[in-house]
Amino acid sequence: MAGRRIVVVGAGITGLTAAHRLVVDHPHLDVTVLEASTVTGGKLRTTPLAGIDMDVDEGADAFLVRVPWAADLCEDLGLADELVAPSARRASLWLDGRLRPIPSPNVLGVPLDPMTVAPGLLPDADLERLAGAGQPDAPLPAGDLSVGRVIRACVGDTVFERLVDPLIGGVNAGRADDLSCTTMAPGLLAAARSPDGLLASLRHASRATDPAAPVFNAPAGGMGRLVGELTSRLGDRIRTGVEATGIERAGEGWVVRTSDGTTAVADAVVVTTPAHVAAALVSPHAPEAASVLGGLHHASVVVATMAWRRTDLEVPDDQSGFLVGRGEGLLMTACSFAGSKWAHLDDPDHTILRVSCGRIDDERHDAMHDAGLTAALATDVRTTLGVQAPPVVVRLTRWPRSLVQFPVGHPKLMAEVDSALAALPGLVVTGAARYGVGIPACVRSGTEAAAEVAALIG
């Protein structure tokens, strides 16, 4: 592989991971990373909060531990000893105009014990069903199904609409009735197809799990610590402020045209940009792949970091925050109690909240200027938490077209992309559109892309 040149397009967590793996596992490769922005990390960003002496994430603030990819990367980078788990493990739902505790234990919102469901949260008939095995109303057909179809069939409409959709739909800013269960919650689909039933299977798996084990981890300095370590190790291999504007075939290799008028010659190109950007880059060579990538829908969201004086607002220190039901009429979709959730964000003088808004079917925020959006979210906080005083610090981070929506059959769509690219050796497309928007899924996609490139040019 000596002298072989690889260009990675995009320095989000997927691109950084792909480049890191190529450099570490194949040190004789010449790796260049092109990033259109002036900073690396994509949607992982940890920055100082004005007026308060601490750094707070503007995007994702943690990763799931039960899937190995992000944890393994942190171990590889020597960050394992810096990882922390949320201080508070309990959370709530805003339903029927009040905060209600999320039943625990649960799996993605599905309660495993009806005795843990707060009075009034579910009808008696649903509680009776939750005491059973969770067999579907009728045998589930083969292939991918929506999350909604699986949960509705096994435990009923109300459990899905009041508990599961706010969680799974909230994470992806989507409608869980439309989301691929294979992509978003493969464990639920496997449990639902088990002869034992959804609930029985989930209970069995839960008994084998340490209830004290962390569900989420993050570097104590925020997710920017992970980005910074990867960026530092890659060094001058990364070219920021340089956008890839086109990819052309050159013999058995490739030429990447850039926004600064230069070109990068490569034996292989790994495209890790958002799907709609990747579609434009691969369209001249693989129109079928471009059609799939360009046809994926994305939700736009906002993360508002808001701080109140502690004398004006106190939140429970044993609660990490709450999710908002789809039909509650609020603009906000979730509220995270940053200081309760993370010990390093527990400021003695301020209560810091991370308030999210935006869904695939709710784009009101796009039409609002910053002042109006701030006022609307502050009103939602007043409605839910009762605070009368205005926030003393507000930072709005808009993430347009940031969360891919994974339709039923999404894995087959990705297989179509790979099939269309198979005739183009050395051109690999990956990123959040492949396995999911979570950090572990993106790390996985970058890791696998690096291995694929190495196999192609080895």
NUGUVEX-637285 format. One record per residue (C-alpha): residue number from 1; x, y, z. Coordinates in Angstrom, 1 decimal. Layout:
N
REC; seq; xx; yy; zz
REC; NUM; X; Y; Z
...
***
This chain:
458
REC; seq; xx; yy; zz
REC; 1; 0.0; 0.0; 0.0
REC; 2; 3.0; 2.3; 0.2
REC; 3; 2.4; 5.5; -1.7
REC; 4; -1.3; 4.9; -2.2
REC; 5; -3.4; 8.0; -1.7
REC; 6; -6.8; 8.2; 0.0
REC; 7; -9.1; 11.2; 0.2
REC; 8; -11.8; 11.3; 2.8
REC; 9; -14.5; 13.9; 2.1
REC; 10; -15.9; 15.3; 5.4
REC; 11; -14.4; 15.6; 8.9
REC; 12; -17.5; 14.8; 10.9
REC; 13; -17.2; 11.9; 13.3
REC; 14; -17.6; 9.4; 10.4
REC; 15; -14.8; 10.9; 8.3
REC; 16; -12.5; 11.4; 11.3
REC; 17; -13.0; 7.8; 12.3
REC; 18; -12.4; 6.5; 8.8
REC; 19; -9.2; 8.6; 8.4
REC; 20; -8.0; 7.6; 11.9
REC; 21; -8.4; 3.9; 11.1
REC; 22; -6.6; 4.2; 7.8
REC; 23; -3.7; 6.0; 9.3
REC; 24; -3.4; 3.7; 12.3
REC; 25; -4.0; 0.4; 10.6
REC; 26; -2.2; 1.2; 7.4
REC; 27; 0.5; 3.8; 8.2
REC; 28; 2.0; 3.8; 4.7
REC; 29; -1.1; 5.2; 3.2
REC; 30; -1.2; 8.9; 2.2
REC; 31; -4.5; 10.2; 3.8
REC; 32; -6.0; 13.6; 3.2
REC; 33; -9.3; 14.8; 4.8
REC; 34; -11.2; 17.6; 3.1
REC; 35; -13.7; 19.6; 5.3
REC; 36; -15.8; 22.4; 3.9
REC; 37; -16.3; 24.0; 7.3
REC; 38; -13.5; 25.8; 9.2
REC; 39; -13.8; 23.3; 12.1
REC; 40; -13.9; 19.6; 12.4
REC; 41; -16.5; 17.4; 14.1
REC; 42; -19.6; 18.0; 12.0
REC; 43; -22.6; 18.0; 14.4
REC; 44; -20.4; 17.2; 17.4
REC; 45; -19.5; 20.5; 18.8
REC; 46; -18.5; 21.6; 22.4
REC; 47; -18.1; 25.3; 22.9
REC; 48; -17.9; 27.8; 25.8
REC; 49; -21.3; 29.0; 27.0
REC; 50; -21.1; 32.8; 27.1
REC; 51; -21.4; 34.2; 30.6
REC; 52; -20.8; 30.9; 32.3
REC; 53; -17.3; 29.4; 32.8
REC; 54; -17.9; 26.0; 31.2
REC; 55; -18.1; 24.2; 27.8
REC; 56; -21.4; 22.7; 26.8
REC; 57; -22.3; 20.5; 23.8
REC; 58; -24.3; 22.0; 21.0
REC; 59; -25.2; 18.7; 19.5
REC; 60; -25.2; 15.1; 20.8
REC; 61; -23.8; 15.0; 24.4
REC; 62; -23.4; 11.2; 24.9
REC; 63; -23.2; 7.9; 23.2
REC; 64; -24.9; 4.5; 23.9
REC; 65; -22.7; 2.0; 25.7
REC; 66; -24.5; -1.2; 24.7
REC; 67; -23.2; -1.0; 21.2
REC; 68; -19.4; -1.1; 21.1
REC; 69; -18.2; 1.2; 18.3
REC; 70; -17.9; 4.6; 20.1
REC; 71; -16.6; 3.0; 23.4
REC; 72; -14.0; 1.0; 21.5
REC; 73; -12.8; 4.2; 19.7
REC; 74; -12.4; 6.0; 23.0
REC; 75; -10.4; 3.1; 24.3
REC; 76; -8.2; 3.1; 21.2
REC; 77; -7.6; 6.9; 21.7
REC; 78; -6.8; 6.5; 25.4
REC; 79; -9.9; 8.3; 26.5
REC; 80; -11.5; 5.5; 28.4
REC; 81; -10.5; 6.9; 31.8
REC; 82; -12.1; 10.2; 30.9
REC; 83; -15.5; 8.7; 30.2
REC; 84; -18.3; 9.6; 32.6
REC; 85; -21.9; 8.4; 32.9
REC; 86; -25.0; 10.6; 33.6
REC; 87; -25.4; 11.4; 37.3
REC; 88; -29.2; 11.2; 37.0
REC; 89; -30.7; 8.1; 35.3
REC; 90; -34.4; 8.9; 35.6
REC; 91; -36.4; 10.9; 33.1
REC; 92; -40.0; 12.0; 32.6
REC; 93; -42.6; 12.7; 29.9
REC; 94; -44.7; 15.8; 29.4
REC; 95; -48.1; 14.3; 28.8
REC; 96; -51.6; 15.6; 29.4
REC; 97; -50.2; 18.9; 30.5
REC; 98; -48.0; 17.5; 33.3
REC; 99; -44.7; 15.7; 33.9
REC; 100; -45.0; 11.9; 34.4
REC; 101; -42.2; 9.5; 35.2
REC; 102; -41.0; 7.2; 32.4
REC; 103; -41.6; 3.6; 33.7
REC; 104; -38.4; 1.8; 34.7
REC; 105; -37.2; -0.7; 33.7
REC; 106; -38.1; -0.1; 30.0
REC; 107; -36.6; -0.8; 26.6
REC; 108; -36.9; 2.2; 24.3
REC; 109; -40.0; 3.2; 26.2
REC; 110; -41.6; -0.2; 26.4
REC; 111; -42.3; -0.9; 30.1
REC; 112; -41.2; -4.3; 31.4
REC; 113; -43.3; -4.2; 34.6
REC; 114; -46.8; -2.7; 34.6
REC; 115; -46.4; -2.0; 38.3
REC; 116; -43.9; 0.7; 37.5
REC; 117; -46.4; 2.6; 35.3
REC; 118; -47.6; 5.7; 37.1
REC; 119; -51.4; 5.9; 37.7
REC; 120; -53.3; 7.5; 34.8
REC; 121; -50.5; 7.0; 32.3
REC; 122; -52.0; 4.0; 30.5
REC; 123; -55.5; 2.5; 30.5
REC; 124; -56.2; -0.6; 32.5
REC; 125; -56.5; -2.8; 29.4
REC; 126; -52.9; -1.8; 28.3
REC; 127; -51.6; -2.5; 31.8
REC; 128; -53.1; -5.9; 31.6
REC; 129; -51.5; -6.5; 28.3
REC; 130; -48.1; -5.3; 29.6
REC; 131; -48.3; -8.1; 32.3
REC; 132; -48.3; -10.7; 29.5
REC; 133; -45.7; -12.0; 27.1
REC; 134; -46.3; -9.4; 24.4
REC; 135; -47.3; -11.7; 21.6
REC; 136; -48.3; -9.8; 18.4
REC; 137; -52.0; -9.6; 17.5
REC; 138; -51.1; -11.6; 14.3
REC; 139; -47.8; -13.1; 13.1
REC; 140; -45.5; -10.3; 11.9
REC; 141; -44.5; -10.5; 8.2
REC; 142; -40.9; -11.1; 7.2
REC; 143; -38.6; -8.2; 6.3
REC; 144; -38.3; -4.8; 7.7
REC; 145; -41.3; -3.2; 9.5
REC; 146; -41.9; 0.2; 11.0
REC; 147; -41.3; 0.7; 14.7
REC; 148; -45.0; 1.6; 15.1
REC; 149; -46.2; -1.5; 13.4
REC; 150; -44.1; -3.7; 15.7
REC; 151; -45.0; -2.0; 19.0
REC; 152; -48.7; -1.5; 18.2
REC; 153; -49.0; -5.2; 17.3
REC; 154; -47.3; -6.4; 20.5
REC; 155; -48.4; -4.0; 23.2
REC; 156; -51.0; -1.7; 21.7
REC; 157; -51.5; 1.7; 20.3
REC; 158; -51.5; 3.7; 23.6
REC; 159; -48.1; 2.3; 24.8
REC; 160; -46.7; 3.2; 21.4
REC; 161; -48.1; 6.7; 21.2
REC; 162; -47.5; 7.8; 24.8
REC; 163; -44.2; 6.1; 25.6
REC; 164; -42.4; 4.7; 22.6
REC; 165; -42.9; 7.4; 19.9
REC; 166; -41.8; 10.3; 22.2
REC; 167; -38.5; 8.4; 22.8
REC; 168; -37.6; 6.8; 19.5
REC; 169; -39.3; 9.5; 17.4
REC; 170; -37.8; 12.2; 19.6
REC; 171; -34.2; 10.8; 19.2
REC; 172; -34.6; 11.0; 15.4
REC; 173; -37.0; 14.0; 15.2
REC; 174; -39.2; 11.6; 13.2
REC; 175; -42.4; 9.7; 13.3
REC; 176; -41.8; 6.2; 14.8
REC; 177; -44.8; 5.0; 12.7
REC; 178; -42.6; 5.7; 9.6
REC; 179; -39.2; 4.6; 10.9
REC; 180; -37.4; 1.4; 10.0
REC; 181; -37.3; -1.0; 13.0
REC; 182; -34.4; -2.8; 11.5
REC; 183; -32.4; 0.4; 11.6
REC; 184; -33.7; 2.2; 14.6
REC; 185; -34.4; -0.7; 17.0
REC; 186; -33.3; -4.1; 15.7
REC; 187; -33.6; -5.6; 19.2
REC; 188; -37.3; -4.8; 19.4
REC; 189; -37.9; -6.4; 16.0
REC; 190; -36.0; -9.6; 17.0
REC; 191; -37.8; -9.7; 20.4
REC; 192; -41.2; -9.3; 18.7
REC; 193; -40.5; -12.2; 16.4
REC; 194; -39.4; -14.4; 19.2
REC; 195; -41.7; -17.3; 20.0
REC; 196; -41.7; -16.1; 23.6
REC; 197; -43.1; -12.7; 22.7
REC; 198; -41.8; -9.1; 22.8
REC; 199; -42.1; -8.5; 26.5
REC; 200; -41.0; -12.0; 27.6
REC; 201; -37.9; -11.7; 25.4
REC; 202; -37.1; -8.2; 26.6
REC; 203; -37.5; -9.2; 30.3
REC; 204; -35.2; -12.2; 29.8
REC; 205; -32.5; -9.9; 28.2
REC; 206; -33.0; -7.4; 31.0
REC; 207; -32.3; -10.0; 33.7
REC; 208; -28.9; -10.6; 32.2
REC; 209; -28.0; -6.9; 32.3
REC; 210; -26.5; -5.1; 35.3
REC; 211; -29.0; -2.4; 36.3
REC; 212; -26.2; -0.3; 37.6
REC; 213; -24.2; -0.3; 34.4
REC; 214; -24.1; 3.0; 32.5
REC; 215; -26.4; 3.3; 29.6
REC; 216; -24.6; 6.4; 28.2
REC; 217; -21.1; 7.6; 28.3
REC; 218; -19.3; 10.8; 27.3
REC; 219; -15.9; 12.4; 27.8
REC; 220; -16.0; 14.6; 30.9
REC; 221; -15.1; 17.6; 28.7
REC; 222; -17.9; 17.0; 26.2
REC; 223; -18.0; 15.3; 22.8
REC; 224; -15.6; 17.9; 21.5
REC; 225; -12.9; 16.0; 23.5
REC; 226; -13.3; 13.0; 21.2
REC; 227; -13.3; 15.3; 18.1
REC; 228; -10.3; 17.1; 19.4
REC; 229; -8.3; 14.0; 20.0
REC; 230; -9.0; 12.6; 16.5
REC; 231; -8.2; 16.0; 14.9
REC; 232; -5.0; 16.3; 16.8
REC; 233; -3.8; 12.9; 15.8
REC; 234; -4.6; 13.4; 12.1
REC; 235; -2.9; 16.8; 12.2
REC; 236; -2.1; 18.4; 8.9
REC; 237; -3.8; 15.6; 7.0
REC; 238; -7.0; 17.6; 7.5
REC; 239; -7.6; 20.6; 5.2
REC; 240; -10.4; 22.7; 6.7
REC; 241; -12.3; 25.3; 4.7
REC; 242; -11.9; 23.2; 1.6
REC; 243; -15.0; 21.8; 0.0
REC; 244; -15.0; 18.9; -2.4
REC; 245; -16.9; 20.3; -5.4
REC; 246; -16.6; 17.3; -7.7
REC; 247; -15.2; 13.8; -8.2
REC; 248; -13.8; 12.7; -11.5
REC; 249; -12.5; 9.4; -12.8
REC; 250; -8.8; 9.4; -13.7
REC; 251; -7.6; 6.1; -15.2
REC; 252; -7.9; 3.6; -12.4
REC; 253; -8.0; 6.3; -9.8
REC; 254; -9.9; 9.5; -8.9
REC; 255; -9.5; 13.3; -8.9
REC; 256; -11.3; 15.4; -6.3
REC; 257; -11.9; 19.0; -7.3
REC; 258; -12.1; 21.5; -4.5
REC; 259; -13.4; 25.0; -3.7
REC; 260; -10.0; 26.5; -3.5
REC; 261; -9.2; 25.6; -7.1
REC; 262; -6.9; 22.7; -6.3
REC; 263; -7.3; 19.0; -7.0
REC; 264; -6.5; 16.0; -5.0
REC; 265; -5.5; 12.8; -6.8
REC; 266; -6.5; 9.6; -5.1
REC; 267; -6.5; 5.9; -5.5
REC; 268; -9.7; 5.8; -3.4
REC; 269; -12.2; 8.4; -2.1
REC; 270; -14.4; 8.0; 1.0
REC; 271; -17.4; 10.3; 1.0
REC; 272; -18.8; 10.8; 4.5
REC; 273; -20.9; 13.9; 3.9
REC; 274; -24.6; 14.2; 4.5
REC; 275; -26.6; 12.1; 2.1
REC; 276; -27.8; 15.0; -0.1
REC; 277; -24.3; 16.3; -0.4
REC; 278; -22.9; 12.9; -1.3
REC; 279; -25.7; 12.5; -3.9
REC; 280; -24.4; 15.5; -5.9
REC; 281; -20.8; 14.2; -5.7
REC; 282; -21.5; 10.7; -7.0
REC; 283; -24.3; 11.5; -9.4
REC; 284; -22.1; 11.7; -12.6
REC; 285; -20.8; 8.2; -11.9
REC; 286; -23.6; 6.4; -10.1
REC; 287; -27.0; 8.1; -10.8
REC; 288; -28.9; 5.2; -9.2
REC; 289; -26.9; 5.7; -5.9
REC; 290; -27.4; 9.4; -6.1
REC; 291; -31.2; 8.9; -6.6
REC; 292; -31.4; 6.9; -3.4
REC; 293; -29.2; 9.2; -1.3
REC; 294; -30.9; 12.4; -2.6
REC; 295; -34.3; 10.9; -1.9
REC; 296; -33.7; 10.5; 1.8
REC; 297; -35.6; 13.0; 4.0
REC; 298; -33.9; 15.0; 6.8
REC; 299; -35.4; 16.7; 9.8
REC; 300; -34.1; 20.1; 10.8
REC; 301; -33.7; 20.7; 14.6
REC; 302; -32.6; 23.3; 17.0
REC; 303; -30.7; 22.9; 20.3
REC; 304; -31.1; 25.8; 22.6
REC; 305; -28.8; 26.0; 25.6
REC; 306; -30.5; 28.1; 28.2
REC; 307; -29.4; 29.1; 31.7
REC; 308; -31.4; 30.5; 34.6
REC; 309; -30.2; 31.7; 38.0
REC; 310; -30.6; 29.0; 40.5
REC; 311; -32.6; 31.4; 42.6
REC; 312; -35.1; 31.5; 39.8
REC; 313; -35.1; 27.8; 38.7
REC; 314; -34.2; 24.6; 40.4
REC; 315; -34.7; 21.2; 38.8
REC; 316; -34.6; 17.7; 40.5
REC; 317; -31.0; 16.5; 40.8
REC; 318; -32.1; 12.9; 40.2
REC; 319; -33.8; 13.6; 36.9
REC; 320; -32.0; 13.9; 33.6
REC; 321; -34.9; 15.8; 31.9
REC; 322; -38.0; 15.0; 30.0
REC; 323; -39.5; 14.3; 26.6
REC; 324; -42.6; 15.9; 25.1
REC; 325; -45.4; 13.9; 23.6
REC; 326; -46.2; 14.7; 20.0
REC; 327; -49.8; 15.9; 20.7
REC; 328; -49.0; 18.2; 23.5
REC; 329; -48.9; 21.4; 21.4
REC; 330; -45.5; 22.6; 22.5
REC; 331; -42.7; 23.7; 20.3
REC; 332; -40.1; 21.9; 22.4
REC; 333; -39.5; 18.2; 21.9
REC; 334; -37.2; 17.5; 24.8
REC; 335; -35.5; 19.3; 27.8
REC; 336; -32.3; 18.0; 29.3
REC; 337; -31.2; 19.1; 32.8
REC; 338; -27.5; 19.5; 32.0
REC; 339; -26.3; 20.1; 35.5
REC; 340; -28.3; 17.2; 36.9
REC; 341; -27.3; 14.9; 34.0
REC; 342; -23.6; 15.7; 34.1
REC; 343; -21.6; 16.4; 37.2
REC; 344; -19.2; 18.6; 35.3
REC; 345; -22.0; 20.9; 34.2
REC; 346; -23.5; 21.4; 37.7
REC; 347; -22.9; 25.1; 38.1
REC; 348; -23.4; 26.4; 41.6
REC; 349; -25.1; 29.6; 40.4
REC; 350; -27.0; 28.6; 37.3
REC; 351; -29.4; 25.9; 36.1
REC; 352; -28.5; 24.9; 32.6
REC; 353; -31.0; 23.3; 30.3
REC; 354; -30.6; 22.0; 26.7
REC; 355; -34.0; 22.5; 25.0
REC; 356; -34.6; 20.8; 21.6
REC; 357; -37.3; 21.5; 19.0
REC; 358; -38.0; 20.4; 15.5
REC; 359; -39.5; 17.2; 14.0
REC; 360; -39.9; 15.9; 10.4
REC; 361; -43.5; 17.1; 10.6
REC; 362; -42.9; 20.3; 12.6
REC; 363; -40.7; 22.9; 11.0
REC; 364; -42.2; 25.9; 12.8
REC; 365; -38.8; 26.9; 14.1
REC; 366; -37.5; 27.4; 10.5
REC; 367; -39.8; 30.3; 10.0
REC; 368; -38.9; 32.0; 13.4
REC; 369; -36.1; 34.5; 13.9
REC; 370; -33.8; 33.9; 16.9
REC; 371; -35.6; 36.3; 19.2
REC; 372; -39.0; 34.8; 18.5
REC; 373; -37.7; 31.2; 18.8
REC; 374; -36.0; 32.0; 22.1
REC; 375; -39.2; 33.6; 23.4
REC; 376; -41.3; 30.6; 22.3
REC; 377; -39.0; 28.1; 23.9
REC; 378; -38.8; 30.1; 27.2
REC; 379; -42.6; 30.0; 27.2
REC; 380; -42.5; 26.2; 26.9
REC; 381; -40.0; 26.0; 29.8
REC; 382; -42.3; 28.2; 31.9
REC; 383; -45.3; 26.0; 31.0
REC; 384; -43.5; 22.8; 31.9
REC; 385; -41.2; 23.8; 34.8
REC; 386; -43.1; 26.9; 36.2
REC; 387; -40.2; 29.3; 36.0
REC; 388; -41.3; 32.9; 35.7
REC; 389; -38.0; 34.7; 35.3
REC; 390; -36.4; 34.9; 31.9
REC; 391; -33.2; 33.0; 31.1
REC; 392; -30.0; 34.9; 31.7
REC; 393; -28.1; 33.1; 28.9
REC; 394; -29.4; 31.7; 25.6
REC; 395; -27.5; 30.0; 22.8
REC; 396; -29.3; 28.8; 19.8
REC; 397; -27.7; 26.2; 17.5
REC; 398; -29.7; 25.5; 14.4
REC; 399; -29.0; 22.2; 12.7
REC; 400; -30.7; 22.3; 9.2
REC; 401; -31.3; 19.0; 7.4
REC; 402; -29.4; 17.2; 10.2
REC; 403; -31.3; 14.0; 11.1
REC; 404; -31.8; 11.4; 8.4
REC; 405; -35.2; 9.7; 8.4
REC; 406; -34.9; 6.0; 7.9
REC; 407; -37.9; 4.6; 6.1
REC; 408; -39.1; 1.0; 6.2
REC; 409; -36.7; -1.0; 3.9
REC; 410; -33.8; 1.4; 4.6
REC; 411; -31.2; -1.4; 4.7
REC; 412; -32.2; -2.5; 1.2
REC; 413; -31.8; 1.1; 0.0
REC; 414; -28.2; 1.1; 1.3
REC; 415; -27.6; -2.2; -0.5
REC; 416; -28.8; -0.5; -3.7
REC; 417; -26.3; 2.3; -3.1
REC; 418; -23.5; -0.2; -2.6
REC; 419; -24.6; -2.2; -5.7
REC; 420; -24.5; 0.9; -7.8
REC; 421; -21.0; 1.8; -6.6
REC; 422; -19.6; -1.7; -7.0
REC; 423; -18.7; -0.9; -10.6
REC; 424; -16.6; 2.1; -9.4
REC; 425; -13.7; 0.6; -7.4
REC; 426; -12.2; 3.0; -4.9
REC; 427; -15.4; 5.1; -4.4
REC; 428; -17.0; 4.5; -1.1
REC; 429; -20.0; 6.4; 0.4
REC; 430; -20.9; 6.2; 4.0
REC; 431; -22.0; 8.3; 7.0
REC; 432; -25.0; 8.9; 9.2
REC; 433; -27.3; 7.7; 6.4
REC; 434; -26.0; 4.2; 6.6
REC; 435; -26.7; 2.8; 10.1
REC; 436; -28.2; 5.7; 12.0
REC; 437; -27.5; 9.2; 13.3
REC; 438; -26.1; 8.1; 16.7
REC; 439; -22.4; 8.4; 17.4
REC; 440; -21.7; 4.6; 17.6
REC; 441; -23.5; 4.1; 14.3
REC; 442; -21.4; 6.8; 12.6
REC; 443; -18.2; 5.5; 14.1
REC; 444; -19.1; 2.0; 12.8
REC; 445; -19.7; 3.4; 9.3
REC; 446; -16.3; 5.1; 9.3
REC; 447; -14.6; 2.0; 10.6
REC; 448; -16.1; -0.3; 8.0
REC; 449; -15.4; 2.2; 5.2
REC; 450; -11.7; 2.3; 6.1
REC; 451; -11.6; -1.5; 6.0
REC; 452; -13.4; -1.6; 2.7
REC; 453; -10.9; 0.9; 1.2
REC; 454; -8.0; -1.1; 2.5
REC; 455; -9.4; -4.3; 0.9
REC; 456; -9.9; -2.5; -2.4
REC; 457; -6.4; -1.1; -2.8
REC; 458; -4.5; -3.8; -0.8
***
